[in-house]
Amino acid sequence: MKPPVFLHSWVPDAILEDLRSRFEVDHVDVFETGILPPDEFARHAEGKHGIMVLAAPVGAELMKASAGTLKVVANVAVGVDNIDVSAATEAGVQVTNTPGVLTDAVADFSIAMLLAVGRRMIESDRYTRAGKFQGPSFPLFWGATVVGETLGIIGLGRIGQAVARRARGFGLELVYHNRNRVDAAVEAELGATWLPLDELLAAARYVLLLTPLTDETRHLIDADRLARMRRDAFLINVSRGPVVHEAALLDALQRGVIAGAALDNVVLTPHIASGTVETRHAMVRVAAENLTACLTGAPVPNPVNKV
Ligand code: GLV
């Protein structure tokens, strides 16, 4: 009998076909249904040996209820904040993620966000579409300089380092903050200087958040930290939303604590940093490889926890 698995993700046809050849597949495309309510999710998950999820939460209760049967939760993301990893470890469930394949897409997007907010792309697009452009006027959407400015990266992991390489091409000075400093050789290669968090916030014109969402990083950027930033600074959050205290950010923007007073000067995007066709396919492929490896006893490419 083929091991039963539950896929609550978008899955390209070729990958679905491959998984169907190995497993008894119960597939609910999250893009068609939205994230299933917990009780429905639990009904689908019951008795399954493997689960693949995109964004759906997998909590302690489900881990406990599935202990002994469930072997793997393969996340279609590099961030695993939707999964209770310690409950998984306790229940002997392997959690996997999809690092690597999205690094370049997210790094490109981080630079796109920096340029879009600094050069006021969204505001000026809206202005032009509204038919307001009557020829050059003065000063029209003057934005922030990039070359020679300081970029502060909070979270210099794989993606942060890929951004740092790109940032050098733009002539940005680089400072970063991590709980643990990266190797001196990597710092030297990137030309990146480690700073304590508050010093980074005081120094950087562009502050880029690329940290995972954990208990420690939830609301890392709150009213106090926003007040430490330069008044001409831009905050670029490519990590999870809750890393920033949203109400405090709104207040800081409205009061001009950072980069101008207008909310127009904010670029909002719907979680698309890793959203290229190739990257999204690769993420599901990697999740499927993790799922398959766990259920066939092969070495697991991207384990998050030790079971
Ligand atoms: C995307 O948000 C990811 O964590 O991979």
Boltz pocket constraint, residues with backbone or C-beta under 6 A from the ligand:
constraints:
  - pocket:
      binder: B
      contacts: [[A, 76], [A, 77], [A, 78], [A, 79], [A, 80], [A, 98], [A, 102], [A, 274]]
      max_distance: 6.0
